[in-house]
Amino acid sequence: MAGKFELYTDKGGDWRFRLKAGNGEVIATSQGYSSKASALNGIDSVRRNAADAEVVEVDD
């Protein structure tokens, strides 16, 4: 089963999304957005960019 994006409003009224794997585990969560349209743009950005994203190890 493929993963899914869940779109919701948080307790403060901001729009957020989370990406869940096929097994239901949350694998990514978004920042808060002031509008639903902005949150949907965030989802679209993840869809467009994540497939080709490079993995880079960094030291904190």
C-alpha positions as CSV (number, residue, x, y, z in Angstrom):
1,M,0.0,0.0,0.0
2,A,1.3,3.5,-0.9
3,G,1.7,6.2,1.6
4,K,-0.6,9.2,2.0
5,F,-0.5,12.8,2.9
6,E,-2.9,13.9,5.7
7,L,-3.9,17.5,5.7
8,Y,-5.3,19.0,8.9
9,T,-5.5,22.1,11.1
10,D,-3.6,22.2,14.4
11,K,-4.8,23.6,17.7
12,G,-3.5,27.0,16.8
13,G,-5.5,27.1,13.6
14,D,-2.5,26.6,11.2
15,W,-2.7,24.1,8.3
16,R,-0.2,21.2,8.5
17,F,0.4,18.0,6.7
18,R,2.0,14.7,7.6
19,L,3.2,12.0,5.3
20,K,2.4,8.4,6.4
21,A,3.9,5.3,5.1
22,G,1.8,2.4,3.9
23,N,2.0,0.8,7.4
24,G,0.5,4.0,9.0
25,E,3.8,5.2,10.5
26,V,4.4,9.0,10.3
27,I,7.5,9.6,8.3
28,A,7.4,13.4,7.8
29,T,5.5,16.4,9.3
30,S,5.3,19.9,8.0
31,Q,5.6,23.3,9.4
32,G,2.5,25.3,10.1
33,Y,0.9,27.2,7.2
34,S,-1.5,30.1,7.4
35,S,-3.7,28.9,4.6
36,K,-4.8,25.6,3.2
37,A,-3.5,26.6,-0.3
38,S,0.0,27.1,1.2
39,A,-0.1,23.7,2.8
40,L,-1.2,22.1,-0.5
41,N,1.7,23.8,-2.2
42,G,4.0,22.3,0.5
43,I,2.7,18.8,-0.3
44,D,3.2,19.5,-4.0
45,S,6.7,20.6,-3.4
46,V,7.5,17.4,-1.5
47,R,6.0,15.3,-4.3
48,R,8.1,17.1,-7.0
49,N,11.4,17.3,-5.1
50,A,11.7,14.3,-2.9
51,A,12.1,11.6,-5.6
52,D,15.4,13.1,-6.8
53,A,16.6,14.5,-3.5
54,E,20.2,13.8,-2.7
55,V,21.1,12.3,0.7
56,V,23.9,14.2,2.4
57,E,25.5,13.4,5.7
58,V,26.2,16.5,7.9
59,D,27.8,17.1,11.3
60,D,25.7,19.1,13.7
